[in-house]
Amino acid sequence: MQQGKRRSKKRDKARLLECLNDCNGIVAYACKKADISRVTYYKYYKEDPLFKQKADDIQELQIDVAEAALLKKIKNEDTTAIIFYLKTKGKTRGYSERYEIGGPGGGPLQVEGFNVDALSLDERKILLKIAEHVNANR
């Protein structure tokens, strides 16, 4: 590589973060804009805790922006936005089309003398249908 074409990791990382912010947290677009490969981005992300934290902060900011827009729609009585919000945030109040069945803390079900992990995929599907039928008839 010629001396004049050598890249600085520090500058590349700063450029990637700037482009990530400009591209609303979309990694592929940011990498294209920065002219740096996605492989390099994920290498920096994996190996550099400070870079990872800054990239995560940009992603969180984009989620905050989306949530603010959703709440604005809800305040304007947008039915679709209201339904979406209730299905995602109101699950504990019954606003869900399905029930998630799990053990304590969201872990696997623990029934004395019964190991769900030992079941085949087909057996788990049958068990899930039974649980859904029981919940639907409550």
C-alpha positions as CSV (number, residue, x, y, z in Angstrom):
1,M,0.0,0.0,0.0
2,Q,1.3,3.4,-0.9
3,Q,2.1,5.8,2.0
4,G,-0.5,8.4,0.7
5,K,-3.3,5.8,0.6
6,R,-2.8,4.5,4.1
7,R,-5.9,4.8,6.2
8,S,-6.0,5.7,9.9
9,K,-8.2,3.5,12.1
10,K,-9.0,6.4,14.3
11,R,-10.2,8.5,11.4
12,D,-12.1,5.6,9.9
13,K,-13.9,4.9,13.2
14,A,-14.8,8.6,13.5
15,R,-16.0,8.7,9.9
16,L,-18.1,5.6,10.4
17,L,-19.8,7.0,13.5
18,E,-20.5,10.2,11.7
19,C,-22.0,8.4,8.7
20,L,-23.9,6.0,11.0
21,N,-25.5,9.1,12.7
22,D,-26.2,10.7,9.3
23,C,-27.8,7.4,8.0
24,N,-30.1,7.0,11.0
25,G,-28.2,4.1,12.4
26,I,-28.4,1.9,9.2
27,V,-25.0,0.2,9.0
28,A,-25.0,-0.7,5.3
29,Y,-25.7,2.9,4.3
30,A,-23.2,4.3,6.7
31,C,-20.5,2.0,5.4
32,K,-21.2,2.8,1.8
33,K,-21.2,6.6,2.6
34,A,-17.9,6.2,4.5
35,D,-16.4,3.9,1.8
36,I,-15.5,1.4,4.5
37,S,-16.6,-2.2,4.4
38,R,-19.2,-3.7,6.7
39,V,-16.6,-6.3,7.7
40,T,-14.4,-3.5,9.0
41,Y,-17.3,-1.9,10.8
42,Y,-18.2,-5.1,12.6
43,K,-14.5,-5.7,13.4
44,Y,-14.3,-2.3,15.0
45,Y,-17.7,-3.0,16.7
46,K,-16.5,-6.3,18.1
47,E,-13.0,-5.3,19.1
48,D,-13.3,-1.7,20.3
49,P,-15.6,-1.2,23.4
50,L,-15.7,2.6,22.9
51,F,-16.6,2.4,19.3
52,K,-19.3,-0.2,20.2
53,Q,-20.8,2.1,22.9
54,K,-20.9,5.1,20.5
55,A,-22.5,3.0,17.8
56,D,-25.1,1.6,20.3
57,D,-25.8,5.1,21.5
58,I,-26.6,6.2,17.9
59,Q,-28.9,3.2,17.5
60,E,-30.7,4.0,20.8
61,L,-31.2,7.6,19.6
62,Q,-32.9,6.4,16.5
63,I,-35.2,4.2,18.5
64,D,-36.0,7.3,20.7
65,V,-36.9,9.2,17.5
66,A,-39.2,6.4,16.3
67,E,-40.9,6.2,19.7
68,A,-41.5,9.9,19.7
69,A,-43.1,9.7,16.2
70,L,-45.2,6.8,17.4
71,L,-46.5,8.7,20.4
72,K,-47.3,11.7,18.3
73,K,-49.4,9.4,16.0
74,I,-51.1,8.0,19.1
75,K,-51.9,11.5,20.4
76,N,-53.5,12.2,17.0
77,E,-55.7,9.1,17.5
78,D,-54.1,7.0,14.8
79,T,-55.8,3.6,15.2
80,T,-53.0,1.6,13.7
81,A,-50.4,3.3,16.0
82,I,-52.6,2.7,19.0
83,I,-53.1,-1.0,18.2
84,F,-49.3,-1.5,17.6
85,Y,-48.5,0.2,20.9
86,L,-51.0,-1.9,22.8
87,K,-49.8,-5.2,21.2
88,T,-46.2,-4.4,22.1
89,K,-46.4,-2.5,25.4
90,G,-49.8,-3.6,26.7
91,K,-49.2,-7.4,26.6
92,T,-49.5,-7.7,30.3
93,R,-53.0,-6.2,30.1
94,G,-54.2,-8.7,27.6
95,Y,-53.5,-6.7,24.4
96,S,-51.9,-9.6,22.6
97,E,-52.9,-12.1,19.9
98,R,-50.8,-14.8,21.4
99,Y,-49.5,-15.8,24.8
100,E,-45.9,-16.4,25.6
101,I,-45.5,-19.3,27.9
102,G,-42.4,-19.5,30.0
103,G,-40.9,-20.2,33.4
104,P,-39.7,-17.8,36.0
105,G,-37.9,-14.8,34.6
106,G,-38.8,-15.8,31.1
107,G,-36.8,-19.0,31.4
108,P,-37.9,-22.4,30.3
109,L,-40.9,-24.1,31.8
110,Q,-40.0,-26.3,34.7
111,V,-42.5,-29.0,35.5
112,E,-41.4,-31.6,38.1
113,G,-40.4,-34.8,36.3
114,F,-40.9,-33.2,32.8
115,N,-38.2,-31.8,30.6
116,V,-39.6,-29.6,27.7
117,D,-36.1,-29.5,26.2
118,A,-36.2,-33.3,25.6
119,L,-39.2,-32.9,23.3
120,S,-38.9,-32.9,19.5
121,L,-39.8,-29.9,17.5
122,D,-43.1,-31.5,16.4
123,E,-43.9,-32.4,20.0
124,R,-43.3,-28.8,21.1
125,K,-45.6,-27.6,18.4
126,I,-48.4,-29.9,19.6
127,L,-47.8,-28.8,23.2
128,L,-48.0,-25.1,22.1
129,K,-51.3,-25.8,20.3
130,I,-52.8,-27.4,23.4
131,A,-51.7,-24.4,25.5
132,E,-53.2,-21.9,23.0
133,H,-56.5,-23.9,23.0
134,V,-56.6,-23.9,26.8
135,N,-55.9,-20.1,26.9
136,A,-58.5,-19.4,24.2
137,N,-61.2,-21.2,26.1
138,R,-60.7,-19.3,29.4
